[in-house]
Every structure is written in C-alpha cells, then in structure tokens.
Amino acid sequence: MGVSGARETIPPDASRVGEVFLAFLKLGLTSFGGPIAHLGYFRDELVLRRKWVSEEAYAELVALCQFLPGPASSQTGFVLGLLRAGPLGALAAWTAFTLPSALLMLAVASGASSLQGAVAAGAIHGLKLVAIVIVAQAVWGMARSLTPNLRRAVIAIAAALVLVLSGGAIGQVAAIIIGGLAGLVLCRDLAASPGDGLPVRVPRRVGVTSMILFAVMLLALPVVSAALGGPGWNMFDIFYRAGALVFGGGHVVLPLLRADLVPTGLMTDDQFLAGYGAAQALPGPLFAIAGYLGPIAAGSAWGALPALLGVFLPGLLIVIGVLPFWSRLRLNPVARSIVAGVNASVVGILAMALYDPLWTTGIRSLADVAAVGVGLVAMMRWHIPPIALVVTMVVFSGAAAAPL
C-alpha cells in the first residue's frame, strides 16, 4: 500500500525524466551522420519504437525547427523531452544527447584522441553509409504517412526542386514556405483530428519571456564581454552570436565560428579543421564541436562550458518562444492546411538531403551501394537496432581500408 501510494504522489512528467535521459543518452552515443541523420534516428527510436508522438506531430516539430536558427536536431530532441516529461525532461534530453559528443570533443582538444590514417578514414566512411541508410528509411516512412495522395506528393517534389535550384539554408526555408502556401491551396479539405499535431503546451508568457531574453542577450553580450573581459565572457559572446544567427544547422555555423576564431588569432586554421574532422566521426550534434573550439580558443578546458552553453542556448530560447503560438495556430483550419503542406515539403527536403550531401559524399563504389541496400533490408525487414548497423558498417569499412 505504501509503495502504490508513493507512486501516486509522483507527478507523471517527473517520473519520466529518467526515461527521457536514458533514451537520449543512447541516441547521443549512437546517432552518427549529422542533423539529417539524427532526425532519422529520433524517428526510429522515439516515434516508431517508443511511440512518444505521432508521425504527424514529429513532422510538424521537424518543420518548426527547420524554420528556426540553431541546431535543428537538438531543438527537436529538446521539445520531445519537454513533451514527454516537462521542463526537466527537456533539460534531460538536451544534456544526454549533447554530453557524449561534447566530452569526446573536449578529449580531442586535450590531445587524448586523433583521427588519422587509412583505418580511421575508412571508419568515417562507414558512418556515412550508416547515415544514408537511416535517412533513406526515414524518407520512405515519412513519405507513406505525410504524402498519402497526389497533391501532397506534388508538394514534396516541388520542395525538392526548390532545393535543386537554391540549396543551403535559404533553399530549405524557401521550400518550407512554398510548401505551406501550396498546402493552403491544395489541402483545404483536410479533416481536423484532435489526435494529430504537436501536443506541447507552453504558456504564452513563457514564450514571450524567452524571446525577449534571446534578443536582450544577443544585443547585450558584446557590451558585457567588452566591459568585463576574460576568456569566459568572450567565448560565451562569440558562440552565442553564432548560434543565434545561423540557419541550417551545424555545418552552417562553422564558417561563422571560424570568422571569429581564426582571423582574431584565437586558433589556427589547422586547429579549426582538425576539430571539424574529428566532429564528423562522432555521434551527437555537430554544435558539440564547441567542446573542442572553446578550450582551444580559451587556452583552458573550462572554455568548453561557455562555448557549449553559448552556441546551444539561443536556439533553445527561440524554440520555447515560438511553441505557444505554434500550438494554437495548428488548431485553426487554415493553419492545418498550411501545416499539411509544410509536412509534405519536409519529405521533399529530407529526400533531397539524402541525395546531397549524404549520397554524393558517401557513395564511392558499387560496393557502397550494395552495403546501403543490405543495411536498408536489415533495418526495414529484420528490424536490427541502429547501433548494430553502426558497428557493422564501421568495422567492415575500417577493415577494408586497412593496409595489407
């Protein structure tokens, strides 16, 4: 009786914080391949296996985070943790997903590891093949759910064509906007379903406060950094501005960071590129490269803390600020038709990302094509866990690259 009574006193959200932490720790240790691949890992683990959210809700969340500056996969994970276990769940999701790669990047900065030689290059190539498999599976599954008719399939194809004509972050935002406008015309008869959508409830005052805090910090940090001095404030200012002004994820943030770190003499180009190369081989968000760049630039391991907080914080503040308005708008019939179009455009965006950069940089031979085909069968028909695919691809690719 005492045990059951104790269980009843535990708030449902609080009781799930540990579950969220462990789920995202697993993802943080196994999610290789960059932000697009991360979204595939999230879908496989949290949408299909654990059923935390519906396919429609997940697509809405992905579309929302693609709109916003910051690391899309980390923002997506943050909101999934918020949905599952409240504010502590959001913090647990972000911490668990970021911590493994951040610690590994700190180790690289300390000279504890390196990625050199043929075997290491082969292992990295194996990770690229894993990413292709994961994203291909995600595109197939999301296409079946989110483009169920010709009209929405046309929207997905149009989104892909937009990216062909105008790639990069601008092309992604344009494809989503065009998808929303097309949905307004082509998806007007979409029936309302109370079970669909992104069921996150954030008070409006919290959202407004978050957006104000984001703007104030963006404007005030350069002044505070100049007044107080010290490497900690300098790192926080540099990385906060980069995280606040970047659309398109981790690969886009790198030129912004380089512009503040290399020309100013805080690090050399060789040091910067070495960190980028190491980040490609690690799981978790590419923004975790701040765990390497911060210590190198600050000359101390403690530089990792302000760098990591600075680069991630603006994106998290923005997504909190937008959520209250998103959750209300999606219930409006007009908004629902727009969201349906946006969901379809996400399928086109993911399909295009599967080709470029994943396929174009990962496939080098017919053997690679065969490996991806076997991996897809193993994932979709035999349902092997992603970590097994990661280990298998890395071992075989690294062994194949080893000198005889």
Buried (B, 14 or more C-beta within 10 A) or exposed (E): EEEEEEEEEEEEBEEBBEBBBEBBBBBBBBBBBBBBBBBBBBBBBBBBEEEBBBBBBBBBBBBBBBBBBBBBBBBBBBBBBBBBBBBBBBBBBBBBBBBBBBBBBBBBBEEEEEBEEEBBBBBBBBBBBBBBBBBBBBBBBBBEBBBEEEBBBBBBBBBBBBBEEEBEBEBBBBBBBBBBBBBBEBBEEBEEEEEBBBEBEBEEEBBEBBBEBBBEBBEEBBEEBEEEEEBBBBBBBBBBBBBBBBBBBBBBBBEBBBEBBBEEEBBEEEBBEBBBBBBBBBBBBBBBBBBBBBBBBBEBBBBBBBBBBBBBBBBBBBBBBBBBEBBEEBEEEEBBBBBBBBBBBBBBBBBBBBBEBBBEEBBEEEEBBEBBEBBBEBBBEEEBBBBEBBBBBBEBBBEBBEEE
